[in-house]
Amino acid sequence: MKVEKLWGGRFKEMPPKEIVDFLSGRDVRGNPPIDERLISYDLWGSRAHVLMLCRQGILSKQDTTKILKGLRAVAALHRKGKFHLDSSKEDVHSNIESFLIQTVGMEAGGKVHTGRSRNDQITLDMRLYLRDQVFEFTEGLVRLIEALLKRADEHRLTLMPGYTHHQRAMATTFGHLLLSFAEALERDVQRFVHWVRLFNKNPLGAAAGYGTSFPLDRRLTSRLLGFDGPSENVTDPITHRWEPEAEVAYDIAILMDHLSTIAQTLILLSTGEFDMIRLHDRHSSGSSIMPQKRNPDTLEVIKAKASFAQGMVTSFLSVGKALFIGYNRDTQWTKYWIMDLVEETLPALHVMADIFRLLEVNRERMERQAQSEFIGATSLMEWIVGAYAVPLRKAKMAIEKAVKYSEEKGSGEVTYDSLVKAFREMKIDLPLTLQSVKKVQQPQGMVAHARSIGMPSEKRIREHLSSLLDRIEGDREWLTRQKKRIEKAKGLVSRMEKGLRV
């Protein structure tokens, strides 16, 4: 008998490979060298730099053509998985330059570094890498928000209790809850958009941090690399190399806190005690010893990754707190941290979107829970204040007494007799009826009367849905424009190369 997993017999569907990988982390797999992720970016930066040197007359057309041919050879090997970094050559920059010298000779290959330092090379590579990751997070967020909006529309009238202090507080709807998650996540989109505004500046040309005597055209390399323009001070991006990484890490940490809050909410609502939702089998795991278990491991892993993200933010802030001007080797470690953080957290967006897509909702249970534990007491108080001009504080004191008397009689809502008794003690005389007291405490009425902007009445939920749909459509259009701009820059590099070959 072959045993590959120690659980799963009670499951209708087992988690797919991507979920298993998400859950197992690095338990049974490792990571490639960090600089392998930078090969394509280093090649792009080198192509742009060499083309600029040629345009400026710093490199001859013949030398430029040879260097570009060597760079294309590296790219071809890399696409086939055959360009391997040699640890004796320290980093990706040295590996590529060494390959060029070996293949096209020192006279041409040895000129690729003209007017450039590894300081501005790595700063450039990381900005190109980070920009791509920002786009990936933005796209993942948009897809997750779309999944939330779809389910929110389905459940805009699905009543459920809202909670404070882990206790039932007031009635709301499941759709309204999902929209609150979507609203937070859309702010995360805006944080990533803001990163592009802050850091889509070209550091190439800074060299070691103080520029070079070669007449570099930094505006041209900015166009060729899809930047908004060159950094206006060459020392700044070298000294503060950690900052773009820290900003992305902060954006990820806030995002992961949002996902962690969502995860904890879904975990509790899926327990037997709450029994309001049920996770799909593909997002659950079993136990190696308890046959009955069906654990929300995917959501628990998301919570763990949120903690990891917070620790990474602290690391970035710490490494950046006491740097002297110019390059400091301390910042080399920031690329390790940010790449680990991206790898750990980016898949969470796809996983969470899939969770909501397949989530089962127990509408009947939600509605029953929205009719218990005096959940209508606040609505009753507000009705008395609005209908009879009773001071809110006085009305609250009376309802508190009525809750106490009702609870003593074993009721889960304020009874007419208890309210009358409380009013009598506080010398309040109102023409209440049994029917009105009961009706005001019904969750349907509570939600329907929450009519102000942002509240859970159906009209306001529809407005919020429409608003979020418009905003994420704008986010998607922004992302499309940014990606087209990057492709246009890459196309310009290719056209300039072809012009040289002609």
C-alpha positions in Angstrom: 0.0 0.0 0.0 1.5 3.4 -1.1 0.9 6.3 1.2 1.7 9.8 -0.1 -0.4 11.9 2.3 -1.2 11.3 6.0 -4.7 12.6 5.6 -7.5 13.2 3.1 -9.8 10.3 3.3 -12.8 12.4 4.4 -12.2 15.0 1.7 -14.2 15.1 -1.6 -11.5 17.1 -3.3 -7.8 17.4 -2.3 -5.9 20.7 -2.5 -4.2 21.3 -5.8 -0.4 21.6 -6.1 -0.3 25.4 -5.8 -2.2 25.3 -2.5 0.0 22.5 -1.2 3.0 24.5 -2.1 1.5 27.5 -0.4 0.9 25.5 2.8 4.2 23.6 2.8 6.4 26.7 2.3 10.1 25.6 2.2 9.7 22.4 4.0 10.5 20.3 1.0 11.8 22.8 -1.6 14.5 25.4 -1.7 15.1 28.7 -3.5 17.4 29.6 -6.4 20.2 32.1 -5.9 18.8 35.6 -5.4 20.6 37.1 -8.4 19.1 34.6 -10.8 15.9 36.7 -10.5 17.9 39.7 -11.7 19.5 38.3 -14.8 16.8 39.6 -17.2 16.8 43.1 -15.5 20.6 43.3 -15.6 20.6 42.4 -19.3 17.9 45.1 -20.1 19.8 47.7 -18.1 23.1 46.8 -19.9 21.5 47.0 -23.4 20.0 50.4 -22.6 23.3 51.6 -21.2 25.4 50.4 -24.2 23.0 51.9 -26.7 23.2 55.2 -24.9 27.0 55.1 -24.8 27.0 54.5 -28.6 24.5 57.3 -29.2 26.8 59.6 -27.2 29.9 58.6 -29.1 31.5 57.0 -26.1 31.4 53.6 -27.7 32.0 52.8 -31.3 29.2 51.2 -33.3 31.4 48.1 -33.9 32.1 47.6 -30.1 28.4 48.3 -29.3 27.3 45.7 -31.8 29.7 43.1 -30.4 28.5 43.8 -26.8 24.8 43.6 -27.8 25.5 40.3 -29.6 27.1 38.9 -26.4 24.1 40.1 -24.3 21.7 38.4 -26.7 23.7 35.2 -26.2 23.3 35.5 -22.4 19.6 36.1 -22.8 19.2 33.0 -25.1 21.0 30.8 -22.6 19.0 32.3 -19.8 15.7 31.5 -21.5 16.8 27.9 -21.9 17.8 27.7 -18.2 21.5 27.2 -19.2 23.0 30.5 -18.0 24.2 29.6 -14.5 25.8 32.1 -12.1 29.3 31.3 -10.9 29.7 32.0 -7.2 33.3 32.8 -7.7 32.3 35.9 -9.7 30.3 37.4 -6.7 27.1 38.6 -8.4 25.0 38.8 -11.6 26.8 41.9 -12.9 30.3 40.3 -12.7 29.0 37.0 -14.2 27.5 38.8 -17.3 30.5 41.0 -17.8 32.8 38.0 -17.5 30.8 36.1 -20.1 30.9 39.1 -22.5 34.7 39.3 -22.2 35.0 35.6 -22.8 32.7 35.6 -25.8 33.4 38.9 -27.6 36.8 39.7 -26.2 38.3 42.2 -23.8 38.5 45.0 -26.3 34.7 45.1 -26.7 33.4 43.2 -23.7 35.6 45.1 -21.3 33.8 48.4 -22.2 30.3 47.4 -21.1 31.1 48.9 -17.6 32.1 52.3 -19.0 30.5 55.1 -16.9 28.8 52.6 -14.7 29.3 51.0 -11.2 27.9 48.0 -9.6 26.2 50.5 -7.3 24.0 52.0 -9.9 23.6 48.6 -11.6 22.1 46.9 -8.6 20.0 49.9 -7.7 18.7 49.9 -11.3 18.1 46.1 -11.3 16.1 46.3 -8.1 14.0 49.1 -9.2 13.1 47.2 -12.4 12.4 44.1 -10.3 10.3 46.0 -7.7 8.3 47.7 -10.4 7.3 44.4 -11.9 6.4 43.1 -8.5 4.3 46.2 -7.8 2.4 45.5 -11.0 1.9 41.8 -10.0 0.5 42.8 -6.6 -1.8 45.4 -8.2 -3.1 42.8 -10.6 -3.6 40.3 -7.9 -5.5 42.8 -5.7 -7.8 43.8 -8.6 -8.7 40.1 -9.2 -9.3 39.6 -5.4 -11.5 42.7 -5.2 -13.5 41.5 -8.2 -14.1 38.2 -6.5 -15.2 40.0 -3.3 -17.6 42.2 -5.3 -19.2 39.3 -7.1 -19.9 37.5 -3.8 -21.0 40.8 -2.1 -23.6 41.4 -4.8 -24.9 37.8 -4.3 -25.2 38.4 -0.5 -26.2 42.0 -0.3 -29.5 40.9 1.5 -28.0 38.0 3.5 -28.5 39.0 7.1 -25.8 38.3 9.7 -24.7 39.7 13.1 -22.0 42.3 13.2 -19.5 42.0 16.0 -17.6 44.1 18.5 -15.3 42.5 21.1 -16.1 39.1 19.5 -19.7 39.5 20.6 -22.9 40.1 18.5 -23.5 43.8 18.3 -25.9 44.9 15.5 -27.4 43.4 12.4 -25.6 43.8 9.0 -25.3 41.8 5.8 -22.7 39.4 4.6 -22.5 41.5 1.4 -21.7 44.6 3.5 -19.0 42.8 5.3 -17.4 41.7 2.1 -17.5 45.3 0.8 -15.6 46.4 3.9 -12.9 44.0 3.0 -12.9 45.2 -0.6 -12.6 48.9 0.4 -9.5 48.2 2.5 -7.9 46.2 -0.3 -8.6 49.0 -2.8 -6.5 51.3 -0.5 -3.7 48.7 -0.9 -3.9 49.2 -4.6 -3.5 52.9 -4.2 -0.4 52.3 -2.0 1.2 50.3 -4.8 0.3 53.0 -7.4 1.9 55.5 -5.1 5.1 53.5 -5.1 5.4 54.0 -8.9 5.0 57.8 -8.4 7.7 57.8 -5.8 10.3 55.5 -7.3 9.9 55.1 -11.0 13.0 57.2 -11.5 16.2 56.1 -13.3 19.3 55.7 -11.0 21.5 54.6 -13.9 24.3 57.2 -14.3 24.9 57.6 -10.6 27.9 55.2 -11.0 29.4 54.9 -7.5 27.1 57.6 -6.2 28.6 60.8 -7.5 28.3 60.5 -11.3 31.0 60.2 -13.9 32.9 62.5 -16.3 31.5 60.6 -19.3 28.7 62.6 -21.0 25.8 60.2 -20.3 22.3 60.8 -21.6 20.3 59.8 -18.6 17.0 60.9 -20.2 17.6 58.4 -23.0 18.2 55.5 -20.7 15.1 56.5 -18.8 13.1 56.2 -22.0 14.7 52.8 -22.8 13.9 51.5 -19.3 10.3 52.8 -18.9 11.1 55.3 -16.2 9.4 58.7 -15.7 12.8 60.3 -15.9 16.3 60.2 -14.2 16.7 60.8 -10.5 17.5 64.4 -10.0 20.3 63.7 -7.6 22.7 60.8 -8.3 23.7 60.3 -4.6 20.2 59.9 -3.3 19.3 56.5 -4.9 22.6 55.0 -3.9 22.5 56.2 -0.3 18.9 55.3 0.1 19.0 52.0 -1.9 16.9 50.4 0.9 14.0 52.8 0.6 12.1 51.5 -2.5 12.3 48.0 -1.0 11.1 49.3 2.4 8.1 51.1 0.8 7.1 47.9 -1.1 7.5 45.9 2.1 5.3 48.3 4.0 2.7 48.2 1.3 2.8 44.4 1.5 2.7 44.4 5.3 -0.5 46.5 5.3 -2.0 44.3 2.6 -1.1 41.1 4.6 -2.7 42.6 7.7 -5.9 43.1 5.8 -5.7 39.5 4.5 -5.0 38.3 8.0 -8.1 40.1 9.4 -10.1 38.5 6.6 -8.6 35.1 7.3 -9.3 35.3 11.1 -12.9 36.3 10.3 -13.4 33.4 7.9 -11.8 31.0 10.4 -14.2 31.9 13.2 -17.3 32.0 10.9 -16.4 28.5 9.6 -16.2 26.9 13.1 -18.9 24.6 14.4 -19.7 27.2 17.0 -20.5 29.9 14.3 -21.3 27.6 11.4 -22.0 30.5 9.0 -19.7 29.6 6.2 -17.8 26.5 4.9 -14.4 26.5 3.2 -14.0 24.4 0.2 -12.0 21.2 0.6 -9.2 22.5 -1.6 -8.5 25.2 1.1 -8.5 22.8 4.0 -6.2 20.2 5.4 -6.6 17.1 7.5 -4.8 15.7 10.5 -2.1 13.0 10.6 -3.9 11.4 13.6 -7.5 12.7 13.9 -9.7 11.3 11.1 -12.4 13.9 11.5 -10.3 17.0 11.2 -10.9 19.6 8.4 -8.6 22.5 9.3 -8.5 26.0 7.8 -4.8 25.7 7.2 -4.7 28.0 4.2 -6.1 30.9 6.2 -3.7 30.2 9.1 -0.8 30.3 6.8 -1.9 33.7 5.5 -1.9 34.9 9.1 1.7 33.6 9.6 2.8 35.4 6.4 1.4 38.7 7.8 3.6 38.3 10.8 6.6 37.6 8.5 5.8 40.8 6.5 5.8 42.9 9.7 9.2 41.6 10.7 10.6 42.4 7.2 9.5 46.0 7.5 11.4 46.3 10.8 14.5 44.9 9.1 14.3 47.5 6.3 13.8 50.4 8.6 16.6 49.2 10.8 19.1 48.9 7.9 18.3 52.3 6.7 18.4 54.2 10.0 22.2 55.0 10.2 23.8 55.0 6.8 26.6 57.3 5.9 26.3 59.1 2.5 27.1 57.0 -0.6 27.0 53.2 -0.9 26.9 51.0 2.2 27.3 47.2 1.9 24.5 46.9 4.6 21.9 47.4 1.9 23.0 44.3 -0.1 20.8 42.3 2.3 17.7 44.3 1.4 17.4 42.4 -1.9 17.3 39.1 0.0 14.6 40.3 2.3 12.3 41.8 -0.3 12.6 38.8 -2.7 11.8 36.4 0.2 8.8 38.7 1.2 7.4 38.8 -2.4 7.7 35.0 -2.8 6.0 34.4 0.6 3.1 36.8 0.1 2.2 37.3 -3.6 0.5 33.9 -3.9 -1.8 34.8 -1.0 -3.8 37.1 -3.3 -4.7 34.3 -5.7 -5.4 31.9 -2.8 -7.7 34.3 -1.1 -9.6 35.1 -4.4 -10.1 31.3 -4.8 -11.3 31.0 -1.3 -14.1 33.5 -1.9 -14.9 32.1 -5.2 -15.7 28.6 -3.7 -16.9 29.7 -0.3 -20.3 28.2 0.9 -22.5 30.5 2.9 -25.1 29.3 5.4 -27.7 32.0 5.0 -30.2 30.5 7.4 -27.7 30.2 10.2 -26.5 33.7 9.6 -30.0 35.1 9.8 -30.8 33.1 13.0 -27.7 34.5 14.6 -28.8 38.0 13.7 -31.9 37.6 15.8 -30.4 36.7 19.1 -28.4 38.1 22.1 -30.3 41.4 22.1 -28.9 42.4 18.8 -31.9 44.7 18.2 -31.4 46.7 21.5 -29.5 49.6 19.8 -32.1 49.8 17.1 -34.9 49.9 19.7 -33.1 52.7 21.6 -32.6 54.8 18.4 -36.2 54.3 17.5 -37.4 55.6 20.9 -35.0 58.6 20.6 -36.1 59.4 17.1 -39.9 58.8 17.5 -40.4 60.3 20.9 -37.5 62.9 21.3 -36.2 61.1 24.4 -32.6 62.1 25.2 -30.3 59.4 23.9 -28.5 58.9 27.3 -31.9 58.5 29.1 -33.1 56.1 26.5 -30.0 54.0 26.7 -30.2 53.8 30.5 -33.8 52.5 30.1 -32.9 50.0 27.5 -30.0 48.7 29.6 -32.5 48.0 32.4 -34.9 46.4 30.0 -32.1 44.1 28.7 -31.3 43.0 32.2 -34.9 42.2 33.1 -35.4 40.4 29.8 -32.3 38.4 30.3 -33.4 37.3 33.7 -36.5 35.9 32.1 -34.4 33.9 29.6 -35.2 36.1 26.5 -32.7 37.0 23.8 -34.4 40.2 22.9 -36.0 43.1 24.8 -39.5 42.1 25.8 -42.4 44.5 26.0 -43.0 43.8 29.7 -39.4 44.4 30.6 -39.3 47.7 28.7 -42.5 48.9 30.4 -41.0 48.1 33.7 -37.8 49.9 33.0 -39.7 53.0 31.7 -41.9 53.0 34.8 -38.8 53.0 37.0 -37.3 56.0 35.1 -40.6 57.8 34.9 -40.8 57.6 31.1 -44.4 57.5 29.7 -44.6 56.5 26.0 -47.5 54.9 24.0 -45.6 51.7 23.1 -47.2 48.5 21.8 -46.1 44.9 21.9 -46.0 44.8 18.1 -43.9 47.9 17.7 -41.3 46.8 20.3 -40.9 43.5 18.6 -40.9 44.8 15.0 -38.2 47.4 15.7 -35.8 44.7 16.8 -36.1 42.6 13.7 -32.8 42.5 11.7 -34.5 43.1 8.3 -35.8 46.4 9.6 -32.5 47.4 11.3 -30.6 47.0 8.0 -33.3 48.6 5.9 -33.3 51.7 8.1 -29.5 52.1 7.9 -29.8 54.4 5.0 -26.9 56.8 5.3 -23.8 56.5 3.0 -21.7 53.5 3.7 -24.4 51.6 5.7 -25.8 48.1 5.0 -29.2 49.0 3.4 -29.6 47.5 -0.1 -29.5 50.9 -1.8 -26.2 51.9 -0.1 -24.7 48.5 -0.8 -25.5 48.9 -4.5 -23.9 52.4 -4.5 -20.8 51.0 -2.8 -20.6 48.2 -5.3 -20.9 50.6 -8.2 -18.2 52.9 -6.7 -15.7 50.1 -6.2 -16.3 48.7 -9.6 -15.5 52.1 -11.1 -12.4 52.4 -9.0 -11.0 49.0 -9.8 -11.7 49.5 -13.5 -9.6 52.7 -13.2 -6.9 50.6 -11.4 -7.0 48.1 -14.2 -6.7 50.8 -16.9 -3.7 52.3 -15.0 -2.0 48.9 -14.8 -2.6 48.4 -18.6 -1.1 51.8 -19.4 1.9 51.1 -17.3 2.5 47.7 -18.9 2.1 49.1 -22.3 4.7 51.8 -21.5 7.2 49.1 -20.4 6.6 47.1 -23.6 7.1 50.3 -25.6 10.4 50.9 -23.8 11.6 47.4 -24.6 10.5 47.8 -28.2 12.5 51.0 -28.5 15.6 49.1 -27.2 15.0 46.4 -29.9 14.5 48.9 -32.6 17.7 50.8 -31.7 19.6 47.4 -31.7 18.3 46.6 -35.2 19.3 50.0 -36.4 22.8 49.3 -35.3 22.9 45.9 -37.1 21.7 47.5 -40.3 
